[in-house]
Amino acid sequence: MTAWDVPSPSASGTSGDGTDFLYPFIESQESDPQTLLADLAASAQAKAAESAALRRTTLAANADLLNTAAAEMARRFTAGGRLFTFGNGGSSTDAATLAALFAGPPTGRPLPAWCLTADQAVLTALGNDVGFELIFARQLIARARHQDIAIALSTSGSSADLTAAMREARRRGLYTIGLAGYDGGQFAESPDVDACFVVRSQSVHRIQEAQALLGYQLWALVQQNVQAQPVRQKGARDG
């Protein structure tokens, strides 16, 4: 097979595997490599433009909430609070990236942060012993305390394990932040979510791209709020 060969479409002109909508021109009877390359380039440029526009509008729509959430997170960090992040699938890797940004930032002050999807032994034990719906809630029961922060990342905003974790976090006095797509799902209406950032898109890819920028902006604003305030060290006496 050469670099220009593409899988032959079915008699109907589509692959029938449910992915035709991603690159319809590949599934067509296109045979000219230059035209195919031009279509690929145009598709990439259109996706990049769509993503950039969505990120701009999302940041603008959430500007006030970002400032409010960052101020509360900074207050909790300086009082000895810690951050726990979590999500499912691709959102679990985004949650891990966000926790790593807070814990090991490229600049500024490292802040205590952990991703609850990081330990496969814990996840599989909880999934096996108590059920998948409780894999994050049970970790918060074991580890979280008043003044901590919980951030759940989701495209739907309605995953059962995430809503259960947010409910548990709220009961324990954590500040709860939800990142969701579409219309916000259950996060947008839940009393267990203190701050809900909604990326208003129908594309999972665009939602997660915008959520990554929201997370970065949240970190940057938290850093601005804490840079002039000493973070209480472990074992320090309460004021």
N, C-alpha and C positions, 0 to 999 in steps of 0.2 A: 504493500500500500504506500503510495506517495504522500507527500505533505499536503497535496491538494485533494486527496480522496476523502469523501465523506460517506457515511452509511447510506445505502440506498433506501429511499422512502418506500412506504407501502404503496399499494395500488391506489389508495385514497389520497396519496400525497402527504401523508403524515406518518410519523413513526409509531403512533399508537401507544407510546409509553407515558403519556401525560406531561411531557416536557416540551411539546411543540411551541408553546407560547413563549418560551425563553428566547429561542433563536429561530423564528419561523422561516427565515430565508435559507437556513441550513437544511431544513426539512423539505424545501422546495426542490424543483428540478434544476437548480443553479449549477452550471458547469464551468463558467468563466471564472478563473481564480482571482482576477483583478476586481471583478464585480463583487465576488464573495468577500474579499478583503475590505473593500469599501463599505459593504454592508456591516461587517463586523466592527469596523472603526466607527461608523455612524451610531451603531447600537451602543458601544462603549461610551461614546461622547454623550449620547442622550441620557444614559443611566447616570453618568457623572454629574450632568447638569441637574437632573431631577434630584439627586442626592444632595447636592449643594444647596439647591433652593429649599428643600425640605428642612435641612439643618438650620438655615437662616431663619425661616419662619418659626421653627420649633423653639429656637433660642429666644426669639423676640416674644413669642407667646408666653414663655415660661420665665421671663426675666425677673419679675417680682418674686415669684415663688422660689426661684434659685437663690436669690438674696436672702429670703426668709429662712429657707432650709439650711443654707450655709452658715448663717448666724447661729442657729440653734445647734447645729453640729459642732461648730467651734466652741460654743459654750460648754457642751458636753465633753468634748475632748479635753478642754482645759480643766474640767472638774474630774478628770480621770476616766472618762468614758472610752469605750472601744467600739469599733465598727465591725459588723458582720454582714457579708454580702452573700447572695445566693440566687440561683436561677436554674432552669432546665435546658438541656440541649445546648444550642449555640449561646443562649443567655447565661449558661453556667460558665463558659469561657470568658464572656464579657464581665461576669461577676468577679472572676479570678483576676482579670486585668485591672478592674477597678480597685480591688483590695490591694493589689501589688502597687498601684499608683499611690495610694495613701500611705502604705507601709514603707515603701522604698522610693520616694519621689525623686525625679531628676534634679529638682531644686527644692529648697524650703525644708520644712521640718517633718521628719518621719512621724507618722501617727499610727497608733495600734489598730490594725485591721486584719481580718481573716475572712477567707472565703469558705463557706460551709460545704462546698462541693469538692474540696481539695483532697480529702482523705477517703479513698475508695473502700477501705476496711470499715470505716464508720458508716458510710452510705449503704454498703451492701448488708452490714449487720442490722441496721435499722430497717432497711427495706424488707429484709427477711423476717425479722423478729416482730416488728410492730406495724409494718405496712408502709408503702411508698409515700402515702399522703403525709406521714409524720416525720420524714427524714430530716427536715429542717427544724420543725417545732421542737422535737426531742433534743436536738443539739442546743437550741436556745434555752431549754429548760435546764440543761446541764451547765451551760457556760455563761449565759447572759445575766446581767444585773441592771438595776436602776442606773440611769445615766448613759447606758449604751445606746447604740444606733443600729438599726436594721435596714438594709436596702435590698429590695427584691426586684429583679429584672425579669421582664416577661414581655412577649409580643402581644399576648391576648389579655393579660391582666386578670385572668380568671383561673389559673391552674390551682387545683385543690391543695397541693402541698405548699404552695406559696401563700395562699389565703389562710391556711391553717397556721403557718409560721407567723404571719403578720398578726393574727389574732392572739397568739401566744406572746409575741413581742409586746403588743399593746398592754396585755395584762401585767407584764413584768416591768412596765414603765419605760420601755425603750421608745426612742423617737423613730417612727416608721416612715420610710420613703419607698414609694412604688414607681417603677418606670414601666410604662405600658404603651401599646400601639392601638391602632384602630380607634375605638371610642373610649378607651381606658378600661373596658371590661368591669369586673367587680372592684378592682382597685379604685376606680373613679368614684364609686358610690359607698365604699366601705368606711365605717367609722374607725376601723382598725388602721387605716392609712392616713398618717398626718399630712403628708405631702405627696401628691400624685402628679407625675410628669407624663403627659400624654403626647405621643408622636402620632399625629393624625394622618396615617397612611394605611393603605391596604396591602402594602408590600412588606413581607418579613425582612427582606434584605435592607430596604430603605429605613425601616423602623430601627433595626439594630445599628445601622450606621449613625442615625441621629441620636440614639441612646448613648452611643460611645462618646459623642461630643457633649451631651448633657452631663455625663459622668465626669468628663475632663473639666468642664466649666464649673461643676460643683466642687471638685477638688481645688481648682484655682481660687475660687471664692473662699473656701474654708481656709486655705493657706493665708489669704489676705487678712482674714479675721483673727487667726491665731498667731501671726508672726510677731506681734508685739506683746503677746501674753505668754508667760511661762506655763508649760504643760506640767501638771502635778506629777511628780515621780512616784513610782511604786513604793508604797510604804510611808509616803508623806502624810503628815497629820492633816485631818480635815480642818478647814478654817472655821 
